Amino acid sequence: MNILVTGASGFIGASLVKKLADLDFFVFGISRHSASISVQSLEITEYTDFSKLLIDIDCVIHLAARVHFMGDTGFSNLKEYRRFNVKATENLVRQSIKFGVKRFIFLSSIKVNGELTVPGQKFAADDKPCPQDAYSLSKYEAEKILIKICKKSPMSYTIIRPPMVYGPGVKGNFLSLMKLIKRRIPLPIASVTNKRSVIFLDNLVDLIIVCINHPAAKNEVFLASDNYDISIKFLSKIISEAFGVWHIQIPMSERLFKIIISPFTNKNYPNRIFGSLEIDITKTIELLNWLPPIKTEIGLKKTVKAFYESSK
């Protein structure tokens, strides 16, 4: 089977391309910035010509996106998000149909469902979407266009909405947390009782590969996670244990924390510390007969080990 992967040099894409090759798929990768001879450098826009790349491709896995940046709040830069995440995706979808691609897998985001959950009310795949910023709205709009176009064609779609993805090479908030703990900097999280769903990189890659030719993945939306929700306190504990350091957690109210950090970050940042985001992946498990192959604690330790070795 011939697979085209966009965003093939990224955090998820590089791991996916390697795993597909190991499984003897014929993989063609494209990325804006290619660091590998197996990945072609290509700017993906609403005008990109994919004709030379889509010949004999059976499945397209679209990972490339304008990702969410901490500095982007609300619906700022919506035009730019739509240009890349919506219009460029639509262009690739239409050309994929033209060249006879059988399945189009689109990596979306759990942010399409919303930003936070309340206790006892996890996000589910069939919930009404509630995007709350430009990034999540653009991903939702891309989903809708993909579904609309595929309904009028032989090509099927599969949409996957993951939460925060962690693993060796992770960046963003997870990397920042590891750096703070490694330096033994106390964190004001002793009073936090939140729960968040996350997914280990290898687990997400495994799910994507299952969706390539699974009949039950046809024209479905799936949520993805490790199927084990963790608190920021537990996450910090596992990271500190993996480093072999003692980590101090200070009790602090959310209100006081917001007052202290408000001059240094955007107003949504405290939600990432104190807020909950829990995902129900029952549909994914039952339809695909799939369970995450790697447990969260093992994935976390692998992530910390890779960071520790790279920072020596």
C-alpha positions in Angstrom: 0.0 0.0 0.0 1.3 3.5 -0.9 1.0 6.2 1.7 1.5 10.0 1.4 2.2 11.7 4.7 2.2 15.5 5.0 4.1 17.1 7.9 6.5 14.2 7.6 9.4 15.9 9.4 7.4 17.0 12.4 7.2 15.6 15.9 4.4 13.1 14.9 5.2 12.8 11.2 8.8 11.7 11.6 7.8 8.9 14.0 4.9 7.9 11.8 7.0 7.7 8.6 9.6 5.5 10.3 7.0 3.1 11.7 5.2 2.8 8.3 8.5 2.0 6.7 9.3 -0.6 9.3 5.9 -2.2 8.5 6.8 -2.3 4.8 4.4 0.4 3.6 5.6 2.4 0.7 5.8 5.9 2.3 6.2 9.3 0.6 6.7 12.2 2.9 6.4 15.9 2.3 7.2 18.7 4.7 7.8 22.4 4.7 11.3 21.9 6.1 12.8 18.5 5.2 15.7 17.1 7.2 15.6 13.7 5.6 16.3 12.4 2.1 13.1 10.3 2.4 11.0 13.5 2.8 10.4 16.0 0.0 10.5 19.7 0.9 7.2 21.3 -0.3 5.2 24.3 0.8 1.6 23.2 1.3 -0.8 26.0 0.3 -4.2 26.3 -1.4 -2.4 26.5 -4.7 0.1 23.6 -4.4 0.2 21.1 -7.2 0.3 17.6 -5.8 -0.1 15.8 -9.1 3.3 14.2 -9.2 3.0 13.0 -5.6 -0.5 11.5 -5.7 0.0 9.0 -8.5 -0.9 5.5 -7.2 -1.3 6.7 -3.6 -3.9 4.7 -1.7 -4.0 6.7 1.5 -3.2 10.3 2.4 -2.4 11.1 6.1 -2.6 14.9 6.5 -0.6 16.0 9.6 0.7 19.3 8.4 -1.0 22.3 10.0 -0.4 25.8 11.3 -0.2 24.8 15.0 -1.6 26.7 17.9 0.9 29.3 19.5 0.6 30.5 23.1 0.7 34.1 21.8 -2.4 33.6 19.7 -5.5 34.3 21.8 -9.1 34.1 20.9 -9.7 34.5 17.2 -6.6 36.5 16.4 -4.8 35.5 13.2 -8.0 33.6 12.1 -7.3 34.5 8.4 -3.9 32.9 8.6 -5.1 29.8 10.3 -7.8 29.4 7.7 -5.4 29.9 4.8 -3.3 26.9 5.9 -5.6 24.7 7.9 -8.7 25.0 5.8 -7.9 26.2 2.3 -4.7 24.2 1.9 -6.4 21.1 3.3 -9.4 21.5 0.9 -6.9 21.7 -2.1 -5.2 18.5 -1.0 -8.5 16.7 -0.5 -9.8 17.6 -3.9 -6.6 16.6 -5.7 -6.6 13.3 -3.7 -10.0 12.5 -5.0 -9.0 13.3 -8.5 -6.1 10.8 -8.3 -8.1 8.0 -6.9 -7.0 8.1 -3.2 -9.1 5.6 -1.2 -8.8 7.1 2.3 -7.9 10.5 3.7 -6.8 10.5 7.3 -7.0 14.0 8.9 -5.3 14.8 12.2 -7.5 17.3 13.9 -7.5 18.4 17.6 -9.5 17.8 20.8 -9.7 21.5 20.9 -12.5 21.2 18.4 -14.6 19.8 21.2 -13.6 22.6 23.6 -11.0 23.7 26.0 -12.1 22.3 29.4 -14.3 19.6 30.9 -16.1 19.4 34.2 -16.0 16.4 36.5 -18.1 13.5 35.2 -18.5 15.0 31.7 -15.8 13.8 29.4 -15.6 14.9 25.8 -17.0 12.2 23.4 -16.6 11.9 19.6 -20.2 12.7 18.9 -20.4 15.8 21.1 -21.4 19.0 19.5 -18.1 20.8 18.6 -17.3 24.0 20.6 -14.0 25.5 19.2 -13.0 28.5 21.2 -10.1 30.0 19.3 -8.8 30.5 15.8 -6.8 27.3 15.7 -9.6 25.0 16.8 -12.1 26.8 14.6 -9.9 26.3 11.6 -9.5 22.6 12.3 -13.2 22.2 12.7 -13.9 24.0 9.4 -11.4 21.7 7.7 -13.2 18.7 9.1 -16.5 19.9 7.8 -15.1 20.6 4.3 -13.4 17.1 4.3 -16.7 15.4 5.2 -18.7 17.4 2.7 -16.4 16.7 -0.2 -16.0 13.0 0.6 -19.7 12.5 0.7 -19.8 13.2 -3.0 -16.9 11.0 -3.9 -15.6 7.4 -3.6 -12.9 8.5 -1.1 -13.5 7.9 2.6 -12.2 10.0 5.5 -11.1 9.3 9.0 -10.7 12.2 11.5 -8.7 11.8 14.6 -8.8 14.4 17.5 -5.9 13.9 19.9 -5.1 15.9 23.1 -1.6 16.9 24.1 0.9 14.5 22.5 4.0 13.7 24.5 7.1 11.5 23.7 10.8 11.8 23.0 11.5 15.2 21.3 8.3 16.8 22.7 8.3 20.6 22.9 5.9 23.3 24.3 4.5 23.1 27.8 5.6 19.6 28.4 9.2 20.4 27.7 9.0 23.5 29.9 7.7 21.4 32.8 10.5 18.9 32.4 13.1 21.7 32.5 11.6 23.2 35.6 11.5 19.9 37.4 15.1 19.0 36.3 16.2 22.3 37.9 14.3 21.5 41.1 12.2 24.6 40.8 9.1 24.4 43.2 5.8 24.5 41.4 2.5 25.8 42.9 0.5 22.6 42.1 0.1 20.9 45.5 -3.6 21.9 45.7 -4.5 21.1 42.1 -7.0 18.3 41.6 -7.4 18.4 37.8 -7.5 15.5 35.4 -6.2 15.7 31.8 -6.2 13.2 28.9 -2.9 12.9 27.0 -1.5 10.5 24.4 2.0 9.0 24.0 3.4 9.6 20.6 3.8 5.8 19.9 0.1 5.3 20.8 -1.1 8.0 18.4 1.1 6.6 15.6 -0.3 3.1 16.3 -3.9 4.4 16.1 -3.2 6.3 12.8 -1.8 3.1 11.2 -4.9 1.1 12.4 -7.1 3.6 10.6 -5.4 3.3 7.3 -7.3 0.2 6.1 -9.7 -0.7 9.0 -13.2 -0.9 7.6 -14.8 0.5 10.7 -12.6 3.7 10.4 -14.5 4.6 7.2 -16.1 8.1 7.5 -15.7 8.3 11.3 -14.5 10.8 13.8 -12.4 9.3 16.6 -11.0 10.8 19.8 -7.6 9.6 20.9 -5.8 9.3 24.3 -3.9 6.9 26.5 -7.2 6.0 28.1 -5.7 7.0 31.4 -6.3 10.6 32.7 -3.6 12.2 34.9 -3.3 15.2 37.1 -0.5 17.8 36.9 0.7 16.5 40.4 1.0 12.9 39.2 2.7 14.0 36.0 5.2 16.0 37.9 5.8 13.1 40.3 6.5 10.7 37.5 8.9 13.1 35.8 10.8 13.8 39.0 11.1 10.1 39.7 12.4 9.5 36.2 15.0 12.2 36.7 15.8 10.8 40.2 15.3 14.2 41.8 13.1 15.4 44.7 10.4 17.8 43.5 8.7 20.3 45.8 5.0 21.1 45.2 3.6 24.3 46.9 -0.1 24.7 47.7 -1.5 27.8 46.0 -5.0 28.8 45.0 -5.9 29.3 41.3 -6.8 32.9 42.0 -3.4 33.7 43.5 -1.6 31.9 40.8 -3.4 33.9 38.1 -2.5 37.2 39.9 1.2 36.2 40.1 1.6 35.1 36.5 -0.8 37.4 34.7 1.9 40.0 33.8 4.0 37.3 32.1 1.5 35.2 30.1 -1.9 35.1 28.4 -5.1 34.7 30.4 -5.7 31.1 29.2 -2.4 29.7 30.6 -3.7 29.0 34.2 -6.4 26.7 32.6 -3.6 24.5 31.4 -2.4 24.1 35.0 -5.6 24.0 36.9 -8.2 23.0 34.3 -9.4 19.5 33.4 -9.8 18.0 29.9 -10.9 14.4 30.0 -11.7 12.3 26.9 -13.9 9.3 26.4 -12.4 7.0 23.8 -15.1 4.3 24.1 -16.1 4.7 20.4 -12.4 4.4 19.3 -11.9 1.2 21.4 -15.1 -0.5 20.4 -15.2 0.3 16.6 -11.5 -0.3 16.0 -11.0 -3.0 18.7 -8.0 -0.8 19.7 -6.3 -0.1 23.0 -3.2 2.1 23.5 -0.3 -0.4 23.4 1.9 1.6 25.8 0.9 2.6 29.3 1.1 6.2 30.3 3.7 5.8 33.0 6.0 3.9 30.6 5.5 6.6 27.9 6.3 9.4 30.4 9.5 7.6 31.5 10.6 7.2 27.9 10.0 10.9 27.3 12.0 12.0 30.3 14.8 9.6 29.5 15.1 11.0 26.0 15.2 14.6 27.3 17.7 13.7 30.0 20.1 12.0 27.5 19.8 14.9 25.0 20.6 17.5 27.6 23.7 16.0 29.0 
